[in-house]
Every structure is written in structure tokens, then in C-alpha cells.
Amino acid sequence: MPNINLTIFVKKIIMLLSMTGYGRADDSYESKKITVEVRSLNSKFTDVRIKLPQNYKEKEQALNKLAAGLVERGKIEISIEVQSISGDEEFSLNIPLFKKYHQELTKLSDELGMEKKGLLPAILKMPQILNPTQESIDENEWEVVRKTFLKALENFNAFRRKEGLALENDMIQRINNIQSNLEALSPFEKDRIEQIKTRMKSHLEEYLGKENVDQNRFEQEVLFYMEKIDINEEKVRLSQHCKYFIELLNEPVTLKGRKLNFIGQEIGREINTLGSKAYSSAIQVHVVNMKDELEKIKEQVANSV
């Protein structure tokens, strides 16, 4: 098999994205500080969730649409905060809900014989008791929030690309390691066949007697057996799969994780078949090395978009 250096297939266009990522952007408008943070976790699908101030709820659909056009696969969590720089945000007290909490908790305290000390501070921490005063959205403020949102997504995607480059370089190296181990099998193949042939003949002579062994029939059986354990086809297919894996890595498209996973499965099948046909401890060492590299590749693929 020719010595193929797979690094020749590496291009300069790197499009693989990491599944996990982080991005942040800050800005200000008048007396308010605007902060947007974007995080992502592994997910088979694109799932965007946005946490934003109550008075910005009407803009949630517009923000979701912006995010959907700029992010790829993953569980994307986006947090938007609009805070007063002087810390003088106005809050409204939800009096009906406060009274309801107080009534129920007082009743429960009496039933359990518990002290009521600290009841009021505890109620103030309950959900929806204190809410920022609703304000109409200033369109100029909204424009600043929108631009900050886009900047955070831009930083998030830049982070993903940087991490994706590290994943890609690691996978390229590991694919090359698999190819190196594959090429290292050739010197052991001829010795393997001679060892098997000698062992088979020795067993026949031991059980039948040397004078009773039909040499022509023995050679036919050896040829038949050698065909069954021949690994040349597996070597060719494995080399082709490795080449295709690198080519796909360098295609100028996104969302390659699923395809890379499928190719990884095919690589695994060929390596397993090589192992089952090896009948050589030296070949098995290289097969184990290839399996180890493939497992690490699978981990990296699972972390890519």
C-alpha cells in the first residue's frame, strides 16, 4: 500500500465549529448598562433560549429570529440584562401575591408551631413579588440592545470557530496516526501467513502423521484459509475512509458533525475487522492503537457542530 500523507488534504479554510462556546458583549445607553451573554452546550438540535428583562418580552420573537439566523446546532442560552448604572432601578411590589404568600405561610407556621420571625424577608424573595417597574421601550435603547445582542453572537461564533480549529487539528493528527498504524501492518503480513501455515502443518502431522498428509490438499486448504483472513480489502477501505474524513473536515461548510460521525463508524468497522482477522500479536498492537485514536476522535466529533 502506498505511503499516503493525509496532511496534504488539509486546506486553510477551517469551518468546523465547537458545539460548546461562550460570547459576551457590553454597551451602555444613557444611565443604563447593557450586557448580553451567550453560552452553548451539546445538543443534537438547535435550541435557543433567551432570558431578558420583563419589559423586553415583546422583543423576544425578534431576538429569537436574529439568533436562529446566526447560530448552529446546540443548546444556546442567551442572557440579556439592562441595569441602571447608578443602581436606582424602580421596583413594584405585587401586593395581592404578597398577601397570598403571607396568608398561606402564616397558616402553615401556626400548624407546625414554627416562629414567624423572618417571614417577611422570605416572602420578598419569592418569585414575582418584586418586579422592575414596567417601562415602554425606548427605540434608541432597543437599537443599542439589538447591536449588543449581535456583537455577543459574533463573539460567541468566533469562540466556537477557535475551539473548532483546535478540534480539527487534533482530529487530523489522530487520523494520520491511524494511517501510520495501518501502513505499519505490511511487514507483519508475510510473517503472519508463514506462521499460520507452519502451525497448521504441524497440527496435521501431529494428528494424522507426517506420511499421511496430502501435500496438494494441504496447499489448497491453506490457500482457502488465507483468503478468509486476507486483510488487503479492509486496509484499502480504511485508508479511503481516513482520506474522506480529512476531505470532509476541510469542506467550506458547517454542520459536519453528523457526517463525521458516520465516517467514524465506518472506520471503526474496518478496524474491528482487521482485529478479527489479524492472528498476529504484532498486528493486534497496531489495531489497538487505531481503536484508541478512533475513540478520541469520536469524543471530538461529539463536541463539534
Residue pairs with C-beta under 8 A, 6 or more apart in sequence:
1 182
1 183
1 186
1 235
1 236
1 239
3 183
4 179
4 183
4 239
4 243
5 176
6 172
6 175
6 176
6 179
6 242
6 243
6 246
7 172
7 176
9 243
9 246
9 247
9 250
10 172
10 246
10 250
11 250
13 250
13 252
14 161
14 164
14 165
14 168
14 250
15 164
15 250
15 251
15 252
15 253
15 254
15 256
16 164
16 165
16 167
16 168
16 249
16 256
16 304
16 305
17 72
17 157
17 160
17 161
17 163
17 164
17 254
17 304
17 305
18 159
18 160
18 161
18 162
18 163
18 164
18 166
18 167
18 303
18 304
18 305
19 40
19 41
19 42
19 43
19 73
19 74
19 257
19 302
19 303
19 304
19 305
20 40
20 41
20 42
20 74
20 160
20 163
20 303
21 38
21 39
21 40
21 74
21 156
21 157
21 159
21 160
21 163
22 37
22 38
22 39
22 40
22 156
22 159
23 37
23 38
23 152
23 153
23 154
23 155
23 156
23 157
23 158
23 159
24 35
24 36
24 37
24 38
24 152
24 155
25 35
25 36
25 148
25 149
25 151
25 152
25 154
25 155
26 33
26 34
26 35
26 36
26 148
27 33
27 34
27 144
27 147
27 148
27 151
28 34
28 85
28 144
29 138
29 140
29 141
29 144
29 145
30 141
31 84
31 85
31 86
32 82
32 83
32 84
32 85
32 141
33 81
33 82
33 83
33 84
33 85
34 80
34 81
34 82
34 144
34 145
34 148
35 79
35 80
35 81
35 83
35 148
36 78
36 79
36 80
36 81
36 145
36 148
36 149
36 151
36 152
37 78
37 79
37 152
38 71
38 76
38 77
38 78
38 79
38 152
38 153
38 155
38 156
39 76
39 77
39 78
40 71
40 74
40 75
40 76
40 77
40 156
40 160
41 74
41 75
41 77
42 74
42 75
42 302
42 303
43 73
43 74
43 75
44 73
45 73
46 68
46 71
46 72
46 73
46 74
46 76
47 74
47 75
47 76
48 64
48 67
48 68
48 71
48 76
48 78
49 75
49 76
49 77
49 78
50 60
50 63
50 64
50 67
50 78
50 79
50 80
51 77
51 78
51 79
51 80
52 59
52 60
52 63
52 79
52 80
53 80
53 81
53 82
53 132
54 131
54 132
54 134
55 132
55 134
55 135
55 136
55 137
56 80
56 82
56 137
56 145
58 137
59 137
59 142
59 145
63 78
63 80
63 146
63 149
66 146
66 149
66 150
66 153
67 76
67 78
67 153
70 150
70 153
70 154
70 157
71 153
71 156
71 157
72 254
72 255
72 305
73 255
73 257
73 305
74 305
78 149
78 152
80 145
80 149
82 141
82 145
83 89
89 132
89 133
90 132
90 133
91 130
91 131
91 132
91 133
92 130
92 131
92 132
92 133
92 134
93 129
93 130
94 128
94 129
94 130
94 131
97 126
97 128
97 129
98 123
98 129
101 123
101 126
101 129
102 119
102 120
102 123
105 119
105 122
105 123
106 116
106 119
108 114
109 115
109 116
109 119
123 129
124 130
160 305
164 304
164 305
167 300
167 303
167 304
168 249
170 296
170 300
171 245
171 249
171 260
171 297
171 300
171 301
172 246
172 249
174 293
174 294
174 296
174 297
174 300
175 242
175 245
175 246
175 293
175 297
177 289
177 290
177 293
178 238
178 242
178 267
178 271
178 290
178 293
178 294
179 239
179 242
181 286
181 287
181 289
181 290
181 293
182 235
182 238
182 239
182 242
182 286
182 290
184 286
185 231
185 235
185 274
185 283
185 286
188 280
188 282
188 283
189 231
189 283
191 280
191 282
192 278
192 279
192 280
192 283
193 226
195 280
196 225
196 226
196 229
196 279
197 222
200 218
200 221
200 222
200 225
201 213
201 218
204 213
204 218
205 213
228 277
229 277
229 279
230 277
231 273
231 274
231 277
231 278
234 270
234 273
234 274
234 277
235 274
237 266
237 270
238 267
238 270
238 271
238 274
241 263
241 266
241 267
241 270
242 267
244 263
245 260
245 263
245 264
245 267
248 256
248 259
248 260
248 263
249 256
249 260
254 305
255 305
256 304
256 305
257 301
257 302
257 304
257 305
260 301
260 304
261 298
261 301
261 302
264 294
264 297
264 298
264 301
267 294
268 291
268 294
271 287
271 290
271 291
271 294
272 291
274 283
274 287
274 290
275 284
275 287
275 288
275 291
278 284
278 287
